[in-house]
Each structure stands twice: as C-alpha cells, then as structure tokens.
Amino acid sequence: MENEAAARFTGASHYVLDDELAKIVNISMALEMPLLLKGEPGTGKTMLAHAIAENLRMPLIVLNVKSSMKLVEALYQYDTLTRLNDSRFGDSSRDVSQIEEYIKMGKIGQAFTSEVRSVLLIDEIDKADTDFQDDMLDVLDQMEFDIIEIDKTVRTVRRPVIVITSNAKKDLSDPFLGRCNFHHIAFPDPKMMRKIVRVHFPDIDAALLENAIGTFYRLRELDAIEKKPATRELINWIRALKADPDFRPKTLSKGDVPYMGVLFKKSGDYERAASTLQRRRVF
C-alpha cells in the first residue's frame, strides 16, 4: 500500500500534460478522492485516464455512463435467465443452487475486486440522473456495496484511482461536486496544440503544422457550428493531409480545405462550413 500511495503521475507518451493538471491528479490520488474533469468534447478528459493507467502501469476499467443506466448495472449483474435455463435443461457445470455463480461484476465491481490497483474511468457522468450520481458517490466513498441476492458485501481489495468526466451538458448535484476534486480542462490554445501535434507527428513539416493549426482554429470560429472539430479530428485531418501526395500546405492559406469530412462529423456543420468558405474565402 505504501507503493500505491507513493505512485505519482508524470505524463504519458501521447499525452501532453501541463503542471496544474499533473498536480490535481497526484493530489486526488494522495487524498483518495475521485477527480472530476469537465470540459468540452475533445479536450483530453477521457485520454487522461488512459495516460494515468499507462504511466502508472495500472489496468484501465471504463464505465461508459448511459442515460438509462441504473447504478446496480455498474456494480454487478445477476444473470437470472442463464440460471433459469441451467435449471431447466440441466446441461451446465454450474450448481444452480449457488446464486453466486450467476453474479457477474460490473465495471465498478471489477475495479473493487481487482487484485491489482486499477484506474476506474467513469465517462460522461452528466448523462446519468441525480440519484445515480449521488448513490454512486456513496459507494465510492464507502468503497463497498451489497449484493442483495446473496446477502454479501463486496469491499475494495485495492482502492482504484477514480477519474470521472463530464461534458457539462447537465449540472451535477452539489453533494456530488462536494465529494470530488474538480478540474476544468480548457480547449488547448494554439501553442499547446502545437505541442500535442508534435507528439503525434515528431517530424511534421513546419509549413504543414502552421497552416493546419491556423486553418483548424479559424474553422472552429465559424458561426452556427454545432459540433466544433476537436483535437482528435485535427490529428486525423493532419494524418489525411500527410497521406495525400498531391497536397501542398500553402493551399490552406488560400481557402482550399480538403477532407473537411474528417473535421466535421455532422452533415449540417459540414455544409455550413463549406458554404461559408466558398462565400467568404476568409482564409
């Protein structure tokens, strides 16, 4: 347990980390508190959990929250249908009188019962209702939950590192916010974005880097765009530009933006961006 407490996050191979974010990650681990990350899509919230797992050599367990999800699904599932079939047909090696053989751990249950310390990512918590959020924090506070079908309490074996993300589409409850450390990840500015791009493309041509980033930020500023292109789209777009032997970076400065479908994933955004570029030639 001493080694766990002393573990410090220092960054990962494909994650550009600023000092403030590194500090809040390490403070959250030291205080054994969940780290709540807010920010628009594409700011690296989810990837931070991957980076922590990589850097600290811990398994990553991901709970993708859905609007209809009940907390018990994240804790465990009781497979009543399989038990019924086993009892009916009798061709299973399991003992149908032992309900525990039909209990399967959910993502939180997996993190609690793991023999090695893990990183538990609870992704897009703002999709869940308030009851789910608050009940989940009770479980994470106590580091235990009950399986009512077998009257058993599951307690954590190794306290996981907990990262919770929110796209800020819905307000979280005050009790929820009060029990987490909080950090807002702002969208990278051009200087930070250059660092991020160079991590993915160490040998990138300077002209391509500057023209691509300049074009990318101007596209993000276009009016009436519902889903602005994020870091992931920029990386994939640069990958597409590099793969085209006929592409020349200087064409971007002239308003010729190829492969816009890599940047804009909604047809309405694509059409508005293409129309604006054609009409204004603002580049």
N, C-alpha and C positions, 0 to 999 in steps of 0.2 A: 504493500500500500504506500510505502514511502516513495518508491519509484514513480507510482502513479501521481502522487501529489507534486513531485518534483518535475514532472514532464512539462516542457514548455514548447509552445508553438512558435516556430521561427519562419514559416513560409513553406511553399512547395514549388516544384519545378515549373508548373504552368499557372501559378497564381501570384500576381503582383500585389504585395502586401504593404500597406502603409503602417507607420508606427502606432498610430492611435488604435487601429483595428487589432493589431497584434496584442496590444496591452489589454484591451477589453476581453479578448479571447482567453488570455492567460489569467486575468483576474477572475473571470467566470469559472474557470477550472479550479482555481485556488479556493474560491468561495463555495464551490459545488452548487452553482446556480445555473439555470438554463440561460442561454444567450439568445435574446430575441433580436432578429435582424429585420429591419424594414428598408424599403426602397423599391423603386420601380423595377419591372422585369428587366433582366439583362445587366444588373449591377454586380453580379457575382455572389449573391446570397447563398444560393444552393452550392455553388462551386467552392465556397469557403469550407463547408462541411467536408467535401471531398479532399480539400487541401489539408485540413486538420488530420483526417484519417491517414492520408499519405505521409505527412510529416511525422506523426507520432506512431506510425505503423500499427494502427488500430483498424479492425474491421468497421465498415460503414453500414449501418442499418437505416433504411429510408422508409419513413411513413408518409405516403402521399395522401394528404387530407382531402376528402371529398365532402360536398355539401350534405349528402345524405348519411354520412358515416356516424355510427354510434361508437361510443368510447370502448365498449366491450370488444368490438371488432379489432381495435388496436391492441387490446390486451391478450385476448385468446378467442378461439372459436371451438365450439363443441359440435362435432360432426354427427348429428343425430341421424341423418339419412344413412350414412355408412353403417352406423351401429344397427339401425333397423334392418338393413339389407343383410348384414352379417348374421343377425339373429334369425332372420327368415330363411336364409339359404344355407347357413352353417358351413361355408367353404372358406372361412378366414382363419388365419392362425391366431388372431386376437381373441381374448376372452371377453365376450360381450357383457359379462357381469362387472367388468372393470371399466368404469366410465373413463377413468384417466387415460386409457389407451386411445380414446377418441377425442382427447383435448389437444389442440394444436396452438402453439403460441403465436400471437400476433406480433407486429413489429416491436411494440413496447415490451411485450413479454419476452421476445427474443433478446432484446438488449439487457433486460433484467437477469435472464438466466444464462447469459453467455459466460463461459469460464474465463474469458479474457476481456479486458476493458474495451468497450466499443464507442464509436461516435454514433449517436442517435440523431438523425435529421428528421424533424417534423416539418414537412414542407407545406407552405401556404395554409397556415392555421386560420387565416381570416376567412377561409371558405366554410369553416365549421360554425355551429351556433354557439351562443354564450355558455350554455350548460356543458357542452362538450369541452370547451376551453377550460372552464373553471374546474370541472371534475378531473380533467387530465392533469392540471397543475396540482391537485390534491394527491393524485397518485405519484407524480414526480417528486413532490415534497416528501411524502412518506416512504418512497422507494419500495412500495409493496402494493399488492392488490389481491382480492379474494376471487377464487374460482368457486362460485356458489354451488355448482353441480356436484362437486366432490368435497365441499367444505374444507378447502385448502387455501392457505395464504402463501402467495409467491413473493419472496423477498429478493431484492437485488443481490447478486453474487459479487459483481464488480460495478460500482456506480458509473454509468456511462457519461461521456461528455455530451451534453444536450444542446443542439442548435435548432432554433425554431425560426422559420421565415414567414414573413407577411408581405404581401404586395400592397398593403394599406388600402385595399378596396373597401374594407369594412372596419369600423372601430372595434378595438378589443376592449374587454371589460377592465375596469380599474383594478379589481383583485388580480386579474391575470397580469396586467402590466406591473403591478407592485411586487410580483414574485419572480420577476425576470430581470437580468441585466439587459439593457437596451442599447442598440447602436443603429444609427441610420447610415446606410451606405449610399452616398450620393452618386449620381452617374459620373463616370470619370471625365475629367476635363481633358482637353487635347494633349496636355503634357503627360498626364498619367496614361492616356490611351496609347501614346507612342511607346511607352514602356511595355504596355500589355501586348501590343502588336509585335514588338521586337522579341518578346519571349516566345511567341509562336513562329515568328519568321526572323531568326537571328541575322540572316544575310539579305534582308529585304533592301531593294534599291531605294535610295533616298528620295528620288523623284516620285516613285510609286507611293512610298509612305506618306509624303506630304500631300500629294494630290488626292490620295484616297481618304485620308483623315479630314482634309479640308472639305471635300465633297460630302463625306458622311455627316459632318456636323451641320452643313447647310441643308442637307436633306431632312435632318431631324427638326429643323426650324420651320419647315414648310407648314402653312396653315392647314387646319382641318385633317391632320393625320391622326387616325385613331390609335394605331399601334406603331410607335416610333421604332425604327431599327435600333437594335441594342448591340452590345459588344459581340455576341455570338454571330449576329448577322454580318457585322463588319469583318470578322475573321474569315467567315465563309466567303464573303464577297471578294476579299483580297485573294483568297485561295483560287477563286474562279478567274480573277483577272490575271493572276500569275500563270494559270493553266492555258490561257489563250495566247498563242504565239504571235497573233496579229495585233494584240492590244498595245497601245502606247500611252503612258501616263499623262502626257500633255493633252490628250483628247478630253480628259475630265475637266480641265480648266476651260474648255470651250463649250461645256454644257452637254457633251455626249457621255451619257452614263449607261454603260452596258450592264446587263444582268441585274436589272433593278428588281427582278423577281426574287433574287436572293436576299435583298434588303427589305422588301415589303411583302408580307405574307397574306395580307388581306387585299382582295381584288379592288375594293374601293380606294384604299390607300395607294395602291399601285397606279390606278387610273388617274387619281388626283395629282400624284407626284409627276407622272409622265406629262399630263396636260399642263401643269404649271411650268415645267422645264421647257416645253415646246413654246409656250406663250411668252414667257418672260426672258428665257435664256439668261438667267441670273448668274450663271457661273462664268 
